[in-house]
Amino acid sequence: MDLDAVRLLYDYNHWANERLLAVAETAPRERLSERLGASFDSIHGTLAHVLGAEILWLSRWRGVSPPRLLGGEDFDSLAAIRARWTAQQHELQAFLDDLTPEKLAAPLQYTNTSGKTFRYPLWQLMLHLVNHGTHHRSELADMLTRVGAAPPPTDLIVFLAERTA
């Protein structure tokens, strides 16, 4: 896998997450925890899950397999989610800056939260995280729209167009 392509996907991932978090911050506060029927029930829960997954996977890539995934109950507000996501982004960027083609190709072993061990090349795990975020961002876009805070597009091509503009 091409190192520049991975870095581009992570720039996109950050951009798309930031767009949705910014819109969520404009939504009516009382609607953020409303059960809206998505994978993690609410806007707050889904944002916390996407953040928790980023924290979990970065830990695994660094050789630590956390015993659990952080979720909505670990963050009392969107401000807490934003603060932790800002720190997470700095940690992730340092990891990306240190990546090499050899590290991307190397197999990485981790243990999931159920105790099962897996082994994949790092690049596959990194693509998984971006894909995982895309899935949950689509749920967030739907939930935000339903509470009256429709987000702008988060398509990759929109990101690419903004970068080259």
LOMAR-113632 format. One record per residue: residue number from 0; chain; x, y, z of N, C-alpha, C, O in turn. Coordinates in nm, 4 decimals. Atoms other than C-alpha are relative to their C-alpha. Layout:
% LOMAR-113632
{node NUM A {X Y Z} {X Y Z} {X Y Z} {X Y Z}},
...
% end
This chain:
% LOMAR-113632
{node 0 A {0.0852 -0.1185 0.0000} {0.0000 0.0000 0.0000} {0.0888 0.1235 0.0000} {0.1909 0.1280 0.0686}},
{node 1 A {-0.0758 -0.1234 0.0148} {0.1258 0.3439 -0.0902} {-0.0125 0.0878 0.1250} {-0.1232 0.1176 0.1696}},
{node 2 A {-0.0028 -0.0821 -0.1206} {0.2280 0.5539 0.2101} {-0.0727 0.1323 -0.0197} {-0.1469 0.1753 0.0685}},
{node 3 A {0.0683 -0.1271 0.0257} {0.1068 0.8782 0.0515} {-0.1514 -0.0190 -0.0061} {-0.2262 0.0683 0.0381}},
{node 4 A {0.1439 0.0270 0.0065} {-0.2344 0.7202 -0.0148} {-0.0577 -0.0186 0.1399} {-0.1672 0.0299 0.1686}},
{node 5 A {0.0462 0.0186 -0.1382} {-0.2668 0.6141 0.3493} {-0.0081 0.1349 0.0708} {-0.1064 0.1640 0.1389}},
{node 6 A {0.0012 -0.1326 -0.0647} {-0.1752 0.9617 0.4690} {-0.1140 0.0863 -0.0539} {-0.1783 0.1587 0.0221}},
{node 7 A {0.1116 -0.0737 0.0593} {-0.4257 1.1143 0.2266} {-0.1332 -0.0466 0.0592} {-0.2185 0.0359 0.0919}},
{node 8 A {0.1243 0.0524 -0.0584} {-0.7013 0.8853 0.3578} {-0.0176 0.0468 0.1443} {-0.1297 0.0729 0.1878}},
{node 9 A {0.0110 -0.0474 -0.1384} {-0.6209 0.9900 0.7138} {-0.0245 0.1500 0.0075} {-0.0899 0.1971 0.1006}},
{node 10 A {0.0369 -0.1418 0.0081} {-0.6314 1.3568 0.6177} {-0.1497 0.0120 -0.0277} {-0.2192 0.0925 0.0343}},
{node 11 A {0.1432 0.0021 0.0316} {-0.9722 1.2865 0.4655} {-0.0816 -0.0404 0.1228} {-0.1817 0.0240 0.1544}},
{node 12 A {0.0728 0.0496 -0.1170} {-1.0854 1.0924 0.7732} {-0.0137 0.1098 0.1059} {-0.1209 0.1292 0.1631}},
{node 13 A {0.0027 -0.1097 -0.0972} {-0.9919 1.3829 1.0013} {-0.0948 0.1112 -0.0468} {-0.1753 0.1616 0.0316}},
{node 14 A {0.0849 -0.1043 0.0576} {-1.1620 1.6356 0.7713} {-0.1481 -0.0366 0.0133} {-0.2291 0.0459 0.0555}},
{node 15 A {0.1401 0.0424 -0.0055} {-1.4847 1.4347 0.7545} {-0.0502 -0.0063 0.1444} {-0.1615 0.0379 0.1729}},
{node 16 A {0.0403 0.0038 -0.1411} {-1.4952 1.3710 1.1298} {-0.0197 0.1402 0.0548} {-0.1161 0.1668 0.1267}},
{node 17 A {0.0078 -0.1378 -0.0479} {-1.4325 1.7372 1.1989} {-0.1270 0.0683 -0.0499} {-0.1921 0.1413 0.0248}},
{node 18 A {0.1220 -0.0613 0.0555} {-1.7165 1.8431 0.9676} {-0.1230 -0.0429 0.0788} {-0.2078 0.0398 0.1121}},
{node 19 A {0.1180 0.0490 -0.0702} {-1.9670 1.6224 1.1463} {-0.0008 0.0425 0.1465} {-0.1064 0.0751 0.2007}},
{node 20 A {-0.0061 -0.0460 -0.1383} {-1.8468 1.7110 1.4949} {-0.0396 0.1475 0.0085} {-0.1123 0.1868 0.0997}},
{node 21 A {0.0357 -0.1427 -0.0001} {-1.8756 2.0817 1.4108} {-0.1503 0.0199 -0.0165} {-0.2085 0.1070 0.0481}},
{node 22 A {0.1454 -0.0113 0.0169} {-2.2342 2.0337 1.2921} {-0.0711 -0.0475 0.1265} {-0.1694 0.0131 0.1693}},
{node 23 A {0.0620 0.0508 -0.1232} {-2.3179 1.8275 1.6013} {0.0022 0.1063 0.1090} {-0.0899 0.1145 0.1903}},
{node 24 A {-0.0096 -0.1054 -0.1016} {-2.2018 2.1199 1.8136} {-0.1046 0.1090 -0.0203} {-0.1286 0.1887 0.0704}},
{node 25 A {0.1058 -0.0981 0.0239} {-2.4752 2.3316 1.6512} {-0.1391 -0.0586 0.0230} {-0.2379 0.0149 0.0230}},
{node 26 A {0.1299 0.0669 -0.0183} {-2.7526 2.0764 1.7119} {-0.0562 0.0332 0.1383} {0.0188 0.0653 0.2306}},
{node 27 A {0.0576 -0.0228 -0.1330} {-2.9981 2.1245 1.9966} {0.0593 -0.0975 0.1022} {0.0561 -0.2189 0.0821}},
{node 28 A {-0.0689 0.0813 -0.1013} {-2.8171 1.9986 2.3074} {-0.0858 -0.1160 0.0500} {-0.0353 -0.2262 0.0715}},
{node 29 A {0.0885 0.1050 -0.0537} {-3.1199 1.8023 2.4293} {-0.0214 -0.1145 -0.0983} {-0.0704 -0.2208 -0.0602}},
{node 30 A {0.0202 0.1057 0.1005} {-3.1252 1.6031 2.1051} {0.1251 -0.0872 -0.0184} {0.1180 -0.1907 -0.0847}},
{node 31 A {-0.1252 0.0717 0.0215} {-2.7629 1.4835 2.1217} {0.0009 -0.1412 0.0582} {0.0689 -0.2296 0.0060}},
{node 32 A {0.0062 0.1327 -0.0628} {-2.8424 1.1886 2.3489} {-0.1301 -0.0729 -0.0304} {-0.1556 -0.1811 0.0225}},
{node 33 A {0.1277 0.0621 0.0371} {-3.1808 1.1130 2.1972} {0.0252 -0.1314 -0.0745} {0.1131 -0.1403 -0.1602}},
{node 34 A {-0.0135 0.1306 0.0659} {-3.2211 0.7502 2.0915} {-0.0621 0.0090 -0.1389} {-0.1840 0.0176 -0.1537}},
{node 35 A {0.0446 -0.0177 0.1378} {-3.2419 0.7747 1.7140} {0.0111 -0.1272 -0.0833} {-0.0150 -0.1256 -0.2036}},
{node 36 A {0.0054 0.1292 0.0665} {-3.1973 0.4080 1.6282} {0.1194 -0.0414 -0.0826} {0.1111 -0.1421 -0.1528}},
{node 37 A {-0.1200 0.0410 0.0741} {-2.8481 0.3970 1.4759} {0.0790 -0.1010 0.0844} {0.0353 -0.1394 0.1929}},
{node 38 A {-0.0803 0.1022 -0.0682} {-2.5757 0.1525 1.5792} {0.0271 0.0334 0.1468} {0.0246 -0.0554 0.2321}},
{node 39 A {-0.0303 -0.0404 -0.1367} {-2.4927 0.3522 1.8919} {-0.1033 0.0979 0.0532} {-0.0737 0.1820 0.1381}},
{node 40 A {0.1215 -0.0679 -0.0465} {-2.8383 0.5055 1.9404} {-0.0063 0.1502 -0.0196} {-0.1086 0.2014 -0.0651}},
{node 41 A {0.0101 -0.1460 -0.0027} {-2.7500 0.8728 1.9560} {0.1177 0.0641 -0.0733} {0.2155 -0.0017 -0.1088}},
{node 42 A {-0.1089 -0.0773 0.0595} {-2.5367 1.1437 1.8021} {0.1211 -0.0055 0.0924} {0.2325 -0.0335 0.0480}},
{node 43 A {-0.1087 0.0041 -0.0979} {-2.3290 1.1608 2.1207} {0.0660 -0.1379 0.0024} {0.1885 -0.1485 -0.0027}},
{node 44 A {-0.0529 0.1359 -0.0069} {-2.2912 0.7820 2.1377} {0.0780 -0.0390 -0.1239} {0.1799 -0.1074 -0.1144}},
{node 45 A {-0.0680 0.0351 0.1246} {-2.1922 0.7508 1.7728} {0.1312 0.0761 -0.0141} {0.2319 0.0176 -0.0541}},
{node 46 A {-0.1257 -0.0752 0.0030} {-1.9343 1.0303 1.7875} {0.1012 -0.0605 0.0973} {0.2189 -0.0746 0.0642}},
{node 47 A {-0.0896 0.0614 -0.0988} {-1.7893 0.8732 2.1029} {0.0525 -0.1338 -0.0507} {0.1687 -0.1670 -0.0273}},
{node 48 A {-0.0434 0.1286 0.0538} {-1.7766 0.5342 1.9300} {0.1081 0.0177 -0.1066} {0.2087 -0.0533 -0.1057}},
{node 49 A {-0.0998 -0.0237 0.1052} {-1.5891 0.6693 1.6272} {0.1323 0.0427 0.0633} {0.2386 -0.0047 0.0231}},
{node 50 A {-0.1203 -0.0411 -0.0719} {-1.3427 0.8413 1.8601} {0.0615 -0.1186 0.0736} {0.1824 -0.1405 0.0668}},
{node 51 A {-0.0496 0.1161 -0.0737} {-1.3149 0.5305 2.0775} {0.0706 -0.0998 -0.0905} {0.1725 -0.1577 -0.0527}},
{node 52 A {-0.0627 0.0921 0.0953} {-1.2361 0.3186 1.7719} {0.1362 0.0524 -0.0436} {0.2305 -0.0254 -0.0579}},
{node 53 A {-0.1297 -0.0564 0.0380} {-0.9588 0.5581 1.6691} {0.1027 -0.0187 0.1113} {0.2185 -0.0509 0.0847}},
{node 54 A {-0.0896 0.0187 -0.1143} {-0.8087 0.5408 2.0178} {0.0421 -0.1467 0.0093} {0.1601 -0.1768 0.0274}},
{node 55 A {-0.0254 0.1433 -0.0096} {-0.8364 0.1611 2.0245} {0.0983 -0.0468 -0.1064} {0.1963 -0.1150 -0.0762}},
{node 56 A {-0.0864 0.0475 0.1084} {-0.6790 0.1044 1.6836} {0.1398 0.0581 0.0083} {0.2369 -0.0134 -0.0162}},
{node 57 A {-0.1336 -0.0568 -0.0130} {-0.3924 0.3462 1.7385} {0.0765 -0.0724 0.1106} {0.1961 -0.0980 0.0966}},
{node 58 A {-0.0653 0.0772 -0.1072} {-0.3173 0.1641 2.0642} {0.0486 -0.1342 -0.0524} {0.1615 -0.1751 -0.0251}},
{node 59 A {-0.0397 0.1297 0.0569} {-0.3139 -0.1677 1.8801} {0.1195 0.0141 -0.0926} {0.2109 -0.0683 -0.0888}},
{node 60 A {-0.1105 -0.0203 0.0928} {-0.0835 -0.0293 1.6114} {0.1308 0.0271 0.0744} {0.2399 0.0033 0.0225}},
{node 61 A {-0.1183 -0.0263 -0.0836} {0.1522 0.0735 1.8900} {0.0367 -0.1199 0.0872} {0.1296 -0.1124 0.1676}},
{node 62 A {-0.0339 0.1223 -0.0719} {0.1496 -0.2795 2.0333} {-0.0766 -0.0253 0.1276} {-0.0440 -0.1182 0.2014}},
{node 63 A {0.0808 0.0172 -0.1208} {-0.1097 -0.2411 2.3099} {-0.1426 -0.0338 -0.0424} {-0.2012 0.0354 -0.1256}},
{node 64 A {0.1378 0.0390 0.0313} {-0.4453 -0.4201 2.2934} {-0.0898 0.0333 0.1181} {-0.0976 -0.0444 0.2133}},
{node 65 A {0.0871 -0.0391 -0.1115} {-0.6909 -0.2321 2.5184} {-0.1093 -0.1050 0.0238} {-0.1557 -0.1688 -0.0707}},
{node 66 A {0.1016 0.1007 -0.0316} {-0.9424 -0.4553 2.6982} {-0.1424 0.0420 -0.0353} {-0.2331 -0.0412 -0.0398}},
{node 67 A {0.1347 -0.0454 0.0351} {-1.2386 -0.2369 2.6024} {0.0065 0.1232 -0.0889} {0.1071 0.1937 -0.0963}},
{node 68 A {0.0160 -0.1148 0.0887} {-1.3602 0.0231 2.3582} {-0.0698 0.1110 0.0764} {-0.1731 0.0881 0.1393}},
{node 69 A {0.0671 -0.1139 -0.0629} {-1.4415 0.3680 2.4924} {-0.1283 0.0313 -0.0752} {-0.1370 0.0103 -0.1962}},
{node 70 A {0.1277 -0.0340 0.0616} {-1.7971 0.4835 2.4275} {-0.0611 0.1231 0.0629} {0.0055 0.1975 0.1349}},
{node 71 A {0.0703 -0.1194 -0.0446} {-2.0555 0.7466 2.5073} {0.0075 0.0260 0.1489} {0.0139 0.1412 0.1917}},
{node 72 A {-0.0042 -0.0169 -0.1456} {-2.0447 0.6829 2.8815} {0.1349 0.0524 0.0491} {0.1467 0.0954 0.1638}},
{node 73 A {-0.1331 -0.0472 -0.0381} {-1.6754 0.7790 2.8825} {0.0203 0.1491 -0.0248} {0.1218 0.2059 0.0156}},
{node 74 A {-0.0101 -0.1425 0.0337} {-1.7410 1.1332 2.7579} {-0.1306 0.0675 0.0387} {-0.2358 0.0333 -0.0152}},
{node 75 A {0.1237 -0.0580 -0.0519} {-1.9906 1.3532 2.9404} {-0.0616 0.1075 -0.0883} {-0.1730 0.1527 -0.0619}},
{node 76 A {0.0511 -0.1063 0.0855} {-2.0315 1.6089 2.6609} {0.0718 -0.0025 -0.1342} {0.1720 -0.0719 -0.1514}},
{node 77 A {-0.0703 -0.0154 0.1268} {-1.9423 1.6989 2.3051} {0.1319 0.0732 0.0203} {0.2285 0.0485 -0.0519}},
{node 78 A {-0.1259 -0.0700 -0.0294} {-1.6799 1.9318 2.4525} {0.1071 -0.0999 0.0440} {0.2237 -0.0861 0.0073}},
{node 79 A {-0.0952 0.1033 -0.0430} {-1.5168 1.6286 2.6177} {0.0439 -0.0853 -0.1189} {0.1605 -0.1235 -0.1287}},
{node 80 A {-0.0346 0.0747 0.1207} {-1.5316 1.4391 2.2883} {0.0973 0.0815 -0.0846} {0.1988 0.0292 -0.1306}},
{node 81 A {-0.0881 -0.0851 0.0810} {-1.3768 1.7323 2.1022} {0.1398 0.0079 0.0611} {0.2393 -0.0043 -0.0103}},
{node 82 A {-0.1306 -0.0123 -0.0655} {-1.0983 1.7725 2.3587} {0.0823 -0.1281 -0.0176} {0.2011 -0.1223 -0.0492}},
{node 83 A {-0.0740 0.1264 0.0149} {-1.0050 1.4044 2.3466} {0.0341 -0.0263 -0.1459} {0.1404 -0.0810 -0.1754}},
{node 84 A {-0.0268 0.0207 0.1422} {-1.0334 1.3960 1.9660} {0.1164 0.0870 -0.0471} {0.1953 0.0453 -0.1320}},
{node 85 A {-0.1120 -0.0879 0.0342} {-0.7948 1.6905 1.9394} {0.1315 -0.0649 0.0429} {0.2279 -0.0672 -0.0337}},
{node 86 A {-0.1201 0.0688 -0.0476} {-0.5395 1.5047 2.1515} {0.0275 -0.1248 -0.0837} {0.1422 -0.1531 -0.1184}},
{node 87 A {-0.0137 0.1208 0.0804} {-0.6033 1.1855 1.9556} {0.0566 0.0319 -0.1380} {0.1408 -0.0416 -0.1896}},
{node 88 A {-0.0473 -0.0377 0.1320} {-0.5452 1.3635 1.6267} {0.1497 0.0299 0.0023} {0.2214 -0.0046 -0.0916}},
{node 89 A {-0.1443 -0.0275 -0.0119} {-0.2046 1.4840 1.7464} {0.0787 -0.1313 0.0118} {0.1837 -0.1473 -0.0505}},
{node 90 A {-0.0662 0.1299 -0.0155} {-0.1111 1.1300 1.8535} {-0.0003 -0.0768 -0.1321} {0.1004 -0.1366 -0.1700}},
{node 91 A {0.0102 0.0698 0.1277} {-0.2339 0.9854 1.5250} {0.0926 0.0622 -0.1038} {0.1563 -0.0092 -0.1813}},
{node 92 A {-0.0875 -0.0660 0.0962} {-0.0462 1.2456 1.3231} {0.1460 -0.0367 0.0245} {0.2216 -0.0563 -0.0706}},
{node 93 A {-0.1375 0.0414 -0.0310} {0.2771 1.1583 1.5039} {0.0254 -0.1420 -0.0503} {0.1332 -0.1719 -0.1018}},
{node 94 A {-0.0125 0.1366 0.0507} {0.2155 0.7928 1.4179} {0.0132 0.0008 -0.1523} {0.0988 -0.0677 -0.2083}},
{node 95 A {-0.0049 -0.0085 0.1464} {0.1485 0.8799 1.0530} {0.1330 0.0568 -0.0483} {0.1876 0.0111 -0.1488}},
{node 96 A {-0.1280 -0.0608 0.0382} {0.4611 1.0962 1.0372} {0.1146 -0.0997 0.0096} {0.2138 -0.0877 -0.0623}},
{node 97 A {-0.1045 0.0992 -0.0232} {0.6672 0.8004 1.1572} {-0.0144 -0.1249 -0.0881} {0.0723 -0.2123 -0.0868}},
{node 98 A {0.0239 0.1178 0.0842} {0.5207 0.5499 0.9095} {0.1008 -0.0101 -0.1139} {0.1487 0.0905 -0.1663}},
{node 99 A {-0.0831 0.0281 0.1166} {0.7348 0.3896 0.6427} {-0.0707 -0.1073 -0.0821} {-0.1586 -0.1759 -0.0298}},
{node 100 A {0.0589 0.1084 0.0796} {0.6409 0.1578 0.3552} {0.0217 -0.1370 0.0653} {-0.0647 -0.2243 0.0572}},
{node 101 A {-0.0293 0.1279 -0.0658} {0.8054 -0.1251 0.5500} {-0.0934 -0.0239 0.1181} {-0.1426 -0.1351 0.1374}},
{node 102 A {0.0928 0.0140 -0.1133} {0.5952 -0.0591 0.8599} {-0.1410 -0.0293 -0.0484} {-0.2115 -0.1110 0.0108}},
{node 103 A {0.1342 0.0252 0.0549} {0.2785 -0.0474 0.6492} {-0.0174 -0.1438 -0.0437} {-0.1244 -0.2018 -0.0252}},
{node 104 A {0.0086 0.1361 0.0531} {0.3555 -0.3852 0.4950} {0.0149 -0.1075 0.1083} {-0.0271 -0.2216 0.0890}},
{node 105 A {-0.0282 0.0989 -0.1047} {0.4576 -0.5554 0.8203} {-0.1278 -0.0526 0.0640} {-0.2233 0.0224 0.0842}},
{node 106 A {0.1165 0.0550 -0.0703} {0.2117 -0.7913 0.9862} {-0.0051 0.0531 0.1433} {0.0978 0.0727 0.2081}},
{node 107 A {0.0205 -0.0490 -0.1351} {0.0647 -0.6668 1.3116} {-0.0974 -0.0937 0.0692} {-0.2043 -0.1238 0.0162}},
{node 108 A {0.0872 0.0883 -0.0783} {-0.0828 -0.8940 1.5761} {-0.0625 0.0796 0.1137} {0.0042 0.1605 0.1782}},
{node 109 A {0.0695 -0.0660 -0.1098} {-0.3426 -0.7720 1.8233} {-0.1042 -0.0957 0.0565} {-0.1400 -0.1956 -0.0059}},
{node 110 A {0.1058 0.0760 -0.0645} {-0.5994 -0.9110 2.0623} {-0.1219 0.0906 0.0107} {-0.1123 0.2028 0.0603}},
{node 111 A {0.1195 -0.0840 -0.0056} {-0.9558 -0.7855 2.0320} {-0.0571 0.0018 0.1415} {-0.0040 -0.0632 0.2315}},
{node 112 A {0.0565 -0.0173 -0.1341} {-1.1769 -0.6924 2.3263} {-0.0679 -0.1264 0.0518} {-0.1053 -0.1328 0.1690}},
{node 113 A {0.0541 0.1297 -0.0421} {-1.3153 -1.0489 2.3345} {0.1098 -0.1014 0.0286} {0.0810 -0.2152 0.0657}},
{node 114 A {-0.1118 0.0880 -0.0294} {-0.9679 -1.1979 2.3755} {0.0512 -0.0815 -0.1173} {0.1412 -0.1637 -0.0999}},
{node 115 A {-0.0464 0.0726 0.1183} {-0.9253 -1.3314 2.0205} {0.1178 0.0743 -0.0635} {0.1202 0.1973 -0.0688}},
{node 116 A {-0.1192 -0.0580 0.0606} {-0.5914 -1.2765 1.8488} {-0.0108 -0.0049 -0.1523} {-0.0559 -0.1039 -0.2099}},
{node 117 A {0.0025 -0.0134 0.1460} {-0.5624 -1.1591 1.4872} {0.1342 0.0528 -0.0471} {0.2116 0.1095 0.0301}},
{node 118 A {-0.1249 -0.0472 0.0592} {-0.2773 -1.0793 1.2515} {-0.0283 0.0433 -0.1436} {-0.0749 -0.0360 -0.2254}},
{node 119 A {0.0197 -0.0574 0.1337} {-0.2965 -0.8520 0.9449} {0.1142 0.0956 -0.0293} {0.1783 0.1450 0.0635}},
{node 120 A {-0.0941 -0.1083 0.0300} {-0.0613 -0.6209 0.7584} {-0.0575 0.1321 0.0522} {-0.1784 0.1549 0.0461}},
{node 121 A {0.0445 -0.1272 -0.0566} {-0.0767 -0.2766 0.9176} {-0.0863 0.0783 -0.0974} {-0.1870 0.1357 -0.0561}},
{node 122 A {0.0752 -0.0805 0.0954} {-0.2026 -0.1134 0.5972} {-0.1460 -0.0440 -0.0063} {-0.2341 0.0402 -0.0234}},
{node 123 A {0.1391 0.0469 0.0040} {-0.5152 -0.3329 0.6000} {-0.0774 0.0486 0.1221} {-0.1939 0.0868 0.1109}},
{node 124 A {0.0651 -0.0483 -0.1216} {-0.5939 -0.2373 0.9588} {-0.0255 0.1504 -0.0077} {-0.1275 0.1998 0.0405}},
{node 125 A {0.0172 -0.1444 0.0129} {-0.5434 0.1287 0.8776} {-0.1132 0.0339 -0.0971} {-0.1888 0.1280 -0.0731}},
{node 126 A {0.1120 -0.0223 0.0923} {-0.7809 0.1098 0.5800} {-0.1319 -0.0347 0.0675} {-0.2331 0.0316 0.0452}},
{node 127 A {0.1219 0.0373 -0.0726} {-1.0330 -0.0657 0.8022} {-0.0516 0.1166 0.0834} {-0.1715 0.1446 0.0829}},
{node 128 A {0.0455 -0.1086 -0.0878} {-1.0421 0.2271 1.0442} {-0.0677 0.1115 -0.0787} {-0.1703 0.1639 -0.0352}},
{node 129 A {0.0629 -0.1038 0.0815} {-1.1176 0.4793 0.7698} {-0.1364 -0.0482 -0.0499} {-0.2339 0.0268 -0.0463}},
{node 130 A {0.1264 0.0561 0.0469} {-1.3872 0.2519 0.6271} {-0.1031 -0.0062 0.1132} {-0.2202 0.0257 0.0925}},
{node 131 A {0.0876 0.0049 -0.1182} {-1.5351 0.2007 0.9753} {-0.0575 0.1387 0.0288} {-0.1767 0.1528 0.0558}},
{node 132 A {0.0461 -0.1364 -0.0239} {-1.5538 0.5768 1.0222} {-0.1015 0.0440 -0.1035} {-0.1978 0.1133 -0.0706}},
{node 133 A {0.0948 -0.0361 0.1068} {-1.7299 0.6176 0.6874} {-0.1384 -0.0560 0.0305} {-0.2390 0.0130 0.0138}},
{node 134 A {0.1282 0.0624 -0.0348} {-2.0012 0.3757 0.7967} {-0.0730 0.0821 0.1068} {-0.1904 0.1155 0.0909}},
{node 135 A {0.0649 -0.0712 -0.1094} {-2.0692 0.5608 1.1205} {-0.0260 0.1467 -0.0327} {-0.1201 0.2056 0.0205}},
{node 136 A {0.0302 -0.1374 0.0425} {-2.0441 0.9047 0.9594} {-0.1302 0.0051 -0.0791} {-0.2031 0.1040 -0.0711}},
{node 137 A {0.1278 0.0001 0.0720} {-2.3322 0.8052 0.7324} {-0.1158 -0.0049 0.0993} {-0.2186 0.0595 0.0783}},
{node 138 A {0.1034 0.0015 -0.1039} {-2.5352 0.7231 1.0427} {-0.0123 0.1375 0.0660} {-0.1228 0.1855 0.0912}},
{node 139 A {0.0020 -0.1334 -0.0603} {-2.4360 1.0562 1.1963} {-0.0687 0.1015 -0.0902} {-0.1471 0.1839 -0.0430}},
{node 140 A {0.0636 -0.0934 0.0937} {-2.5392 1.2455 0.8828} {-0.1510 -0.0153 0.0046} {-0.2235 0.0841 0.0035}},
{node 141 A {0.1437 0.0240 -0.0089} {-2.8815 1.0839 0.9013} {-0.0570 0.0545 0.1314} {-0.1584 0.1242 0.1313}},
{node 142 A {0.0507 -0.0462 -0.1296} {-2.9239 1.1527 1.2734} {0.0029 0.1522 0.0100} {-0.0925 0.2132 0.0584}},
{node 143 A {-0.0085 -0.1461 -0.0043} {-2.8042 1.5119 1.2425} {-0.1090 0.0639 -0.0851} {-0.1687 0.1639 -0.0452}},
{node 144 A {0.1070 -0.0519 0.0861} {-3.0458 1.5715 0.9569} {-0.1338 -0.0089 0.0708} {-0.2143 0.0839 0.0637}},
{node 145 A {0.1281 0.0185 -0.0697} {-3.3319 1.4333 1.1657} {-0.0199 0.0956 0.1169} {-0.1335 0.1229 0.1556}},
{node 146 A {0.0160 -0.0955 -0.1098} {-3.2579 1.6761 1.4495} {0.0136 0.1442 -0.0479} {0.0231 0.2365 0.0329}},
{node 147 A {-0.0007 -0.1353 0.0555} {-3.2428 1.9743 1.2142} {0.1369 0.0619 -0.0186} {0.1481 0.1838 -0.0313}},
{node 148 A {-0.1355 -0.0520 0.0158} {-2.8645 2.0055 1.1777} {0.0712 -0.0751 -0.1131} {0.1765 -0.1355 -0.0929}},
{node 149 A {-0.0537 0.0745 0.1139} {-2.7993 1.8611 0.8324} {0.1438 0.0410 -0.0299} {0.1734 0.1600 -0.0407}},
{node 150 A {-0.1403 -0.0314 0.0265} {-2.4257 1.8358 0.7626} {0.0285 0.0212 -0.1479} {-0.0505 -0.0189 -0.2335}},
{node 151 A {-0.0431 -0.0108 0.1394} {-2.2412 1.9307 0.4456} {0.0494 -0.1369 -0.0468} {0.0672 -0.2277 0.0344}},
{node 152 A {-0.0505 0.1282 0.0513} {-2.1194 1.6509 0.2182} {0.1359 -0.0359 0.0599} {0.2173 0.0516 0.0895}},
{node 153 A {-0.1295 0.0481 -0.0478} {-1.8312 1.4375 0.3430} {0.0633 -0.0966 -0.1007} {0.1478 -0.1785 -0.0646}},
{node 154 A {-0.0557 0.0866 0.1040} {-1.7537 1.2648 0.0130} {0.1497 0.0250 -0.0174} {0.1974 0.1374 -0.0018}},
{node 155 A {-0.1428 -0.0121 0.0259} {-1.3892 1.1967 -0.0625} {0.0275 0.0992 -0.1122} {0.1227 0.1768 -0.1041}},
{node 156 A {-0.0241 -0.0897 0.1130} {-1.4198 1.3839 -0.3920} {-0.0171 0.1474 0.0403} {0.0504 0.2348 -0.0141}},
{node 157 A {0.0169 -0.1374 -0.0510} {-1.5436 1.6956 -0.2060} {0.1269 0.0414 0.0758} {0.1762 0.1531 0.0596}},
{node 158 A {-0.1251 -0.0257 -0.0708} {-1.2404 1.6728 0.0222} {0.1134 0.0286 -0.0992} {0.1890 0.1242 -0.0820}},
{node 159 A {-0.1068 -0.0171 0.0996} {-1.0094 1.6358 -0.2791} {-0.0144 0.1327 -0.0737} {0.0845 0.2012 -0.0996}},
{node 160 A {0.0231 -0.1271 0.0678} {-1.1712 1.9316 -0.4544} {0.0388 0.1181 0.0885} {0.0977 0.2151 0.0407}},
{node 161 A {-0.0366 -0.1080 -0.0921} {-1.1290 2.1496 -0.1443} {0.1511 0.0106 0.0146} {0.2048 0.1208 0.0250}},
{node 162 A {-0.1466 -0.0011 -0.0144} {-0.7627 2.0484 -0.1145} {0.0694 0.0641 -0.1186} {0.1735 0.1280 -0.1034}},
{node 163 A {-0.0652 -0.0517 0.1214} {-0.6860 2.1472 -0.4728} {-0.0496 0.1379 -0.0386} {0.0042 0.1998 -0.1304}},
{node 164 A {0.0554 -0.1317 0.0342} {-0.8933 2.4657 -0.4762} {0.0952 0.1118 0.0392} {0.0647 0.2291 0.0178}},
% end
